[in-house]
Amino acid sequence: MTTETGGPDLPQERRLVTEVPGPRSRELQERRLAAVASGVGSVLPVYVAAAGGGVLVDVDGNSLIDLASGIAVTSVGNSAPEVVSRVTEQVQAFTHTCFMVAPYEGYVEVCERLAQLTPGDHAKKAALFNSGAEAVENAVKIARHATGRTGVAVVDHAYHGRTNLTMAMTAKNMPYKDGFGPFAGDVHRAPMSYPFREPVEITGEQAAARAIDVLEKQAGADNLACLVIEPVLGEGGFVVPAPGFLPTLAEWCRQHGIVFVADEIQSGMCRTGAWFACEHEGVVPDLVTVAKGVAGGMPLAAVVGRAEMMDAVHGGGLGGTYGGNPVACAAALGAIATMEELDLNAAARRIEQTMRDRLSTLAEKFPALGEIRGRGAMLAVEVVEPGTTTPDAATASALSKGCHERGVLTLTCGTYGNVLRFLPPLVMPDHLLDEALDVIEEVALGL
């Protein structure tokens, strides 16, 4: 096993010393097959020994360029110094008391910081949880309690989690929902603005009117507690709705007393070049769900929102044994400090410019790239049969597999499985990003 340590001092290079996966990873994969439930998948069975900056080093000594960030989690890197130091200090002090039993300052400070960072200057409060799905589920609980209504509105291509309620809210059947029903009821789905797949070009306002019409007819505005929407779709394919779609929906919610919930679990915390993706159109949500990038790899999630809504729930109605664990809170404070110190919003915008330029040039030579989209360092290419919008999942998979073999970790997504998505750490060095794009081009032109 490699003896290299992780962190930003790890050599920032792509280096292949064995095939991928190598012999040690294959040995571990055999152990995994005997011990780990087969329902838990992995994109690439390469076992990591160290990570930092923009690379993952496996147990065979291969150094891979990371364009996944643990699905948008390690935005500040896999072991950012400020995260490591704060976590170490907290672990030495205490690892757990349960905030609902004996509280501690870290939880309070994280809530204070998230209230400052989320959009809007109204009074806000927050509650901390463990995962994105848990945050979404609690946002729905809060909205129901605050409004006295039960209906939940979501959109096509949405992904909100793997709990029973959030599976009902998620659009894609395989692999998230198949065989796991019946699901929670009173969930109503409306069409999303998906510019690349609109049969006729429509504005964001027109797309919102279409969604509103469906919800008013099928659910009734007065029955809806909340509308939960990702400002940039995540698993659904990194779809950015047409301008005007989100503001029109937010205004409709305001008019009808419907809680507008921005699911910023994948798009928040500097990922799109703003603290939260809804800021790009000036949308101020009632509630925001936060997870993934908030704590540098430690499990932490939050619901942040209007103080009167958050306080509508009776005492003891929110919480959980591990929610807002002190070590995770320390990590979050370290991650937020790193984002501010390094201006990772600006870094995300620089990454977008570099990747858009290179991918646009590649699309001229490789017409299967039907659309390049996203915001900041949350970018994707939708792969189609050239000259059409017909999804080509096989080519998307071949692109991703070719990158893996050459030492670049990529992910696919999308309702049709035909989207190659890119989520590099926001601290990735420029030369590594350029090399990763070289590899993507090499693979594409070799197909």
C-alpha positions in Angstrom: 0.0 0.0 0.0 1.2 3.5 -0.8 2.6 5.5 2.1 1.9 8.9 0.6 -0.2 11.2 2.8 -3.1 13.2 1.5 -3.7 16.9 1.5 -2.8 19.8 -0.8 0.9 18.8 -0.6 0.2 15.6 -2.5 2.0 15.8 -5.9 -0.6 17.3 -8.3 0.0 15.0 -11.2 -1.7 12.3 -13.2 0.5 9.2 -12.9 -0.3 5.6 -13.9 2.0 2.9 -12.7 -0.4 0.0 -13.3 -3.6 -0.6 -15.3 -6.7 0.9 -13.8 -7.9 -0.7 -11.5 -4.6 -2.2 -10.4 -3.8 -5.5 -8.7 -4.2 -4.2 -5.1 -7.5 -2.6 -6.0 -8.7 -5.8 -7.6 -7.8 -7.7 -4.4 -9.9 -5.2 -2.4 -12.7 -5.5 -4.8 -12.8 -9.3 -4.2 -13.1 -8.6 -0.5 -15.8 -6.0 -1.1 -17.8 -8.5 -3.1 -17.8 -10.9 -0.2 -18.6 -8.3 2.5 -20.5 -5.3 1.0 -24.1 -5.5 -0.1 -24.3 -5.6 -3.9 -26.9 -2.8 -3.9 -24.1 -0.3 -3.0 -22.4 0.6 -6.3 -19.2 2.4 -7.2 -18.4 4.3 -10.4 -14.8 3.0 -10.5 -13.5 0.1 -8.3 -10.2 1.9 -7.5 -9.5 2.0 -3.8 -8.2 5.3 -2.6 -5.2 5.6 -0.2 -4.6 9.4 -0.3 -6.3 12.4 -1.8 -5.9 16.2 -2.0 -6.0 19.1 -4.3 -7.2 17.7 -7.6 -5.9 14.1 -7.3 -6.8 10.7 -5.9 -4.0 8.3 -5.2 -5.0 4.6 -5.2 -3.5 1.7 -3.3 -1.5 0.7 -6.3 0.2 4.1 -6.5 -1.8 5.5 -9.4 -2.6 9.2 -9.2 -5.9 10.0 -10.9 -7.3 13.5 -11.7 -10.5 14.0 -9.8 -13.4 15.5 -11.8 -16.0 14.2 -9.3 -15.2 15.7 -5.9 -17.1 12.8 -4.2 -20.2 14.2 -6.1 -19.6 17.9 -5.4 -18.5 17.3 -1.7 -14.8 18.0 -1.6 -15.0 21.4 -3.2 -12.2 22.7 -0.8 -10.1 19.6 -1.5 -10.1 16.2 0.3 -8.1 17.4 3.3 -8.0 21.2 3.3 -5.7 22.4 6.0 -8.3 24.5 7.8 -10.7 21.6 7.8 -8.1 19.2 9.1 -6.9 21.5 11.9 -10.4 22.3 13.2 -11.5 18.7 13.0 -8.4 17.5 14.8 -8.9 20.1 17.6 -12.5 19.1 17.9 -11.8 15.4 18.0 -9.3 16.0 20.8 -11.9 17.9 22.7 -15.0 15.6 22.2 -16.6 13.8 19.4 -20.3 13.7 20.4 -22.8 14.8 23.0 -25.9 15.1 20.9 -27.0 18.7 20.5 -30.4 17.8 21.8 -28.9 16.5 25.0 -26.0 18.8 25.8 -25.4 21.5 23.1 -22.2 23.1 22.0 -21.0 26.3 20.2 -20.0 24.8 16.9 -23.6 23.9 16.0 -24.8 27.5 16.8 -21.9 29.0 14.8 -22.6 26.9 11.7 -26.3 28.0 11.8 -25.2 31.7 12.2 -22.8 31.4 9.2 -25.4 29.7 7.0 -28.0 32.4 7.8 -25.4 35.0 6.7 -24.5 33.2 3.5 -27.9 32.1 2.1 -29.9 34.6 0.0 -32.0 37.4 1.5 -31.6 39.8 4.3 -34.7 38.6 6.3 -34.3 37.0 9.7 -33.3 33.3 9.3 -32.7 30.3 11.4 -31.3 26.8 10.7 -31.4 23.2 11.8 -28.6 20.7 11.1 -28.9 17.1 9.9 -26.7 14.4 8.4 -27.5 14.1 4.7 -29.1 15.9 1.8 -32.1 13.6 1.7 -32.6 14.2 5.5 -32.5 18.0 4.9 -35.1 17.8 2.1 -37.4 15.6 4.2 -37.1 18.1 7.1 -37.7 21.0 4.8 -41.0 19.4 3.8 -41.9 18.8 7.4 -41.2 22.4 8.2 -43.3 23.6 5.2 -46.2 21.4 6.1 -46.2 22.6 9.7 -45.9 26.2 8.8 -48.7 26.2 6.2 -51.0 23.5 7.6 -51.0 22.0 4.1 -49.7 18.6 2.9 -49.0 18.8 -0.9 -45.5 18.7 -2.2 -44.7 19.9 -5.7 -41.5 18.9 -7.6 -40.4 18.8 -11.3 -39.5 16.4 -13.9 -35.9 15.1 -13.9 -35.6 16.0 -10.2 -33.4 14.1 -7.7 -34.0 14.7 -4.0 -32.7 11.6 -2.2 -33.2 8.0 -1.2 -35.6 8.1 1.8 -39.2 7.0 1.2 -40.4 10.6 0.8 -37.5 11.8 -1.2 -37.7 8.8 -3.5 -41.3 9.9 -4.2 -40.0 13.3 -5.0 -37.2 12.0 -7.3 -38.2 11.5 -10.9 -35.8 8.7 -12.1 -36.8 5.1 -11.5 -33.6 3.2 -12.0 -31.6 2.8 -9.9 -33.2 5.0 -7.2 -36.8 3.8 -6.9 -37.3 0.5 -8.7 -38.7 -2.1 -6.4 -38.8 0.1 -3.3 -42.4 1.3 -3.3 -45.0 2.1 -2.3 -43.9 5.7 -1.8 -45.1 8.6 0.2 -48.2 10.3 -1.2 -49.4 13.8 -2.0 -46.3 14.5 -4.2 -47.2 16.3 -7.5 -44.8 16.6 -10.5 -44.7 19.4 -13.0 -42.7 19.8 -16.2 -39.3 21.3 -15.9 -37.7 23.9 -18.2 -35.2 21.9 -20.2 -34.1 24.2 -23.0 -32.2 21.5 -25.0 -35.2 19.2 -25.1 -38.1 21.6 -25.6 -39.9 20.6 -28.8 -40.4 24.3 -29.6 -38.3 27.1 -28.0 -40.1 28.7 -25.2 -39.1 31.3 -22.6 -38.5 30.6 -18.9 -41.7 32.4 -18.1 -43.7 30.3 -20.6 -42.2 27.1 -19.2 -43.1 28.2 -15.7 -46.7 29.0 -16.8 -46.8 25.4 -18.2 -45.7 24.0 -14.8 -48.1 26.2 -12.9 -51.0 25.1 -15.1 -50.2 21.4 -14.3 -50.0 22.0 -10.6 -53.1 24.1 -10.3 -55.1 21.6 -12.3 -53.7 18.4 -10.7 -53.0 19.5 -7.1 -54.5 22.9 -6.5 -52.3 25.8 -5.3 -54.2 26.0 -2.0 -53.3 22.4 -1.2 -49.6 22.8 -1.7 -47.3 23.2 1.3 -44.1 23.7 -0.8 -42.4 23.6 -4.2 -39.0 21.9 -3.9 -36.7 22.5 -6.9 -33.0 22.3 -7.7 -31.9 25.7 -9.3 -29.6 23.6 -11.4 -30.7 20.0 -11.7 -28.2 17.5 -10.4 -28.7 13.8 -11.1 -31.3 14.9 -13.7 -28.5 16.1 -16.0 -27.1 19.5 -14.8 -30.0 21.2 -16.6 -30.1 25.0 -16.2 -33.7 26.2 -16.7 -34.4 29.1 -19.1 -34.0 32.5 -17.6 -37.2 33.6 -15.9 -38.4 30.1 -15.0 -37.3 30.2 -11.3 -38.3 33.8 -10.6 -41.8 33.1 -12.1 -42.3 30.0 -10.0 -41.0 31.8 -6.8 -43.5 34.7 -7.4 -46.4 32.2 -7.9 -45.4 30.5 -4.7 -45.4 33.8 -2.8 -48.8 34.7 -4.2 -50.4 31.5 -3.0 -48.6 31.0 0.3 -46.6 28.0 -1.0 -43.1 27.6 0.6 -40.4 27.9 -2.1 -37.6 25.4 -1.2 -34.3 25.7 -3.1 -32.6 22.3 -3.0 -29.0 23.5 -3.2 -27.5 20.3 -2.0 -25.3 19.8 -5.1 -25.3 23.4 -6.4 -24.6 25.3 -3.2 -21.5 26.4 -1.4 -19.6 28.1 -4.3 -20.1 25.2 -6.8 -21.8 27.4 -9.4 -19.7 30.5 -8.9 -22.1 32.0 -6.3 -22.7 30.8 -2.8 -26.0 29.4 -4.0 -27.2 28.8 -7.5 -30.6 30.6 -7.0 -28.6 33.9 -6.7 -27.8 33.9 -10.4 -31.4 35.0 -11.0 -31.9 36.9 -7.8 -34.3 34.3 -6.4 -34.7 34.5 -2.6 -36.1 31.1 -1.4 -38.1 30.6 1.8 -36.1 27.6 2.7 -32.7 26.3 1.4 -31.4 22.8 1.8 -27.6 22.5 2.1 -25.3 19.5 2.2 -22.5 18.0 0.1 -19.9 20.8 -0.2 -20.7 22.4 3.2 -18.3 20.4 5.4 -15.3 19.4 3.3 -16.2 15.7 3.2 -17.8 15.3 6.7 -21.5 14.3 6.9 -23.5 17.5 7.5 -26.7 19.0 6.1 -28.9 21.9 6.9 -32.3 23.5 6.4 -31.9 27.3 6.5 -34.8 29.7 6.1 -37.2 32.3 7.3 -37.2 32.4 11.0 -41.0 32.4 11.4 -41.2 29.2 9.2 -38.4 27.5 11.0 -39.9 28.3 14.4 -43.4 27.1 13.3 -42.4 23.5 14.4 -43.0 22.6 18.0 -40.0 22.0 20.3 -38.5 18.5 19.8 -40.1 18.2 16.3 -36.8 18.6 14.5 -33.5 16.9 15.2 -31.7 13.6 15.2 -29.0 11.8 17.2 -26.1 12.7 15.0 -27.5 15.9 13.3 -24.9 18.7 13.6 -22.2 16.4 15.1 -19.5 18.6 16.6 -16.8 17.2 14.4 -18.8 17.8 11.3 -19.6 21.4 12.5 -15.9 22.0 12.9 -15.3 20.8 9.4 -18.0 23.0 8.0 -16.5 26.1 9.7 -13.1 25.2 8.3 -14.6 24.7 4.8 -16.5 28.0 4.9 -13.3 29.8 6.0 -11.4 28.2 3.1 -14.1 29.2 0.6 -13.9 32.8 1.8 -10.1 33.0 2.1 -9.5 31.5 -1.4 -12.5 33.1 -3.0 -13.8 29.8 -4.4 -16.7 31.5 -6.1 -14.2 33.2 -8.4 -12.3 29.9 -8.8 -15.6 28.2 -9.9 -16.1 30.9 -12.5 -12.5 30.5 -13.8 -13.0 26.7 -14.1 -16.2 27.3 -16.1 -14.5 29.6 -18.6 -11.6 27.1 -19.1 -13.9 24.1 -19.5 -16.5 25.8 -21.7 -13.8 27.0 -24.1 -12.2 23.6 -24.4 -15.5 21.6 -24.6 -16.9 24.0 -27.2 -13.8 23.4 -29.4 -14.2 19.7 -28.9 -17.8 19.8 -29.9 -16.9 21.1 -33.3 -14.8 18.0 -33.9 -17.0 15.5 -32.0 -20.7 16.3 -32.9 -22.0 13.8 -30.3 -21.7 16.6 -27.8 -25.2 18.0 -28.2 -25.1 20.6 -25.5 -22.6 22.0 -23.0 -24.3 23.4 -20.0 -24.2 24.2 -16.3 -22.9 26.9 -14.1 -19.5 27.5 -12.6 -17.7 24.2 -11.8 -21.0 22.3 -12.2 -20.7 21.6 -15.9 -21.9 18.8 -18.2 -22.1 17.7 -21.8 -25.2 15.9 -23.1 -24.2 13.1 -25.5 -26.6 12.5 -28.4 -26.7 10.9 -31.8 -25.1 13.6 -34.0 -27.5 16.2 -35.4 -30.4 15.0 -33.2 -31.5 15.2 -29.6 -31.7 11.4 -29.3 -29.9 10.3 -26.2 -26.7 8.2 -26.6 -26.0 6.7 -23.3 -23.6 4.1 -24.8 -21.2 6.8 -26.1 -21.5 8.7 -22.8 -20.5 5.5 -21.0 -17.6 4.9 -23.4 -16.3 8.4 -22.9 -16.4 8.0 -19.1 -14.8 4.6 -19.2 -12.0 5.8 -21.5 -11.3 8.6 -19.1 -11.1 6.2 -16.2 -8.6 4.0 -18.1 -6.4 7.0 -18.6 -6.5 8.2 -15.0 -9.3 10.8 -15.1 -12.3 10.2 -12.8 -15.6 11.3 -14.4 -19.3 10.7 -13.7 -22.3 10.3 -15.8 -25.9 11.4 -15.0 -29.2 12.4 -16.5 -32.6 10.8 -16.9 -31.4 9.1 -20.0 -28.0 8.2 -18.7 -26.3 10.2 -21.5 -24.8 13.2 -19.7 -21.1 13.4 -18.7 -20.8 15.7 -15.7 -17.8 17.5 -14.3 -17.4 18.5 -10.7 -13.7 19.3 -10.1 -12.5 20.4 -6.7 -12.6 24.2 -6.7 -8.9 24.1 -5.6 -7.8 22.1 -8.6 -4.6 23.5 -10.2 -4.9 24.9 -13.7 -2.4 22.4 -15.2 -4.4 19.4 -13.9 -7.7 20.8 -15.3 -6.0 21.3 -18.7 -4.6 17.8 -18.6 -7.9 16.3 -17.8 -9.5 18.2 -20.7 -6.7 16.8 -22.9 -7.6 13.3 -21.9 -11.3 13.9 -22.5 -10.5 15.1 -26.0 -8.2 12.2 -26.7 -10.9 9.7 -25.6 -13.6 11.4 -27.6 -11.6 11.6 -30.9 -10.5 8.0 -30.4 -14.1 6.6 -30.3 
